[in-house]
Amino acid sequence: MILVLGGTAEARELAAALDRAGIRVISSLAGRVANPRLPVGEVRVGGFGGPAALADWLRAHKIAAVLDATHPFAQRISASAAAACPAAGVPLLRLERPGWTERPGDRWHRVADLAAAAALIPSLGRRVLLTTGRQGLDAFAALAESWFLIRCVEEPRPPLPLQNEVLLDRGPYSLAGELALIDRHRIDLVVTKDSGGRLTQAKLDAARARGLAVIVVDRPPGAGVPTVVSVAEAFSWARAKGP
Ligand code: NAP
């Protein structure tokens, strides 16, 4: 049995490929989203209770290998897997999609974290499309002069910036849709994590087309685990680990 730590499109693709190949797979979701997109195959939901509990879970379920296909910014579960797998004697591979790269015409400002993004906002724009997700929005709460269109999957919890509108939505997003959103709300600045991937890339294309500045929050450091960037590579590795 292969464990896929999920919550991403790549994790769902991987689970589907393993299932199609007749390899037993169980996908794990954190349980943050009320109506998650479910992978095919077996699914479990909720935290494991930290690295030691995850190691126990791996042993108890006779897991042959773990694929950490969680989001590039899901730092704690990746660190947990990096500690638990060696402890349980289970091989671990990280599947992480490449980050986005700046293209001609882009006006990107890379920053280390959400606090640095917040510090930069007043000098770059007044009407902000904020797409960094529901967690960590308190970093922007003190920015009283800027207006925020906060787009996220689930209703965010306060504290939020004083002037805001919440848009509950989930990708994939199209270029036409992103351009229309930017124009309708007179957005002059986009703030994003460097999540990478095709599904949410259109905001960057739209920002380039409209000449807007973009603040890109860099990924946190990884857990030092062997890493591949494609579902195909992860599939080959998992298939070699057995049924
Ligand atoms: P996180 O900070 O790394 O994880 C916090 C805790 O949630 C972990 O310590 C773990 O609890 C539990 N957890 C996280 N992912 C899990 C999984 N796949 N299966 C079981 N437990 C999990 O993660 P996060 O940033 O809150 O992200 C949560 C989930 O949303 C992840 O699965 C990730 O792939 C997905 N996601 C995250 C982002 C993002 O921007 N962070 C964006 C899109 C999707 P225990 O310590 O109790 O095991």
Residues whose N, C-alpha, C, O or C-beta is under 5 A from the ligand:
A	BS01	NAP	L5 G6 G7 T8 S28 L29 A30 G46 G47 F48 G49 G50 T70 H71 F73 A74 Q75 R76 I77 S78 T132 G133
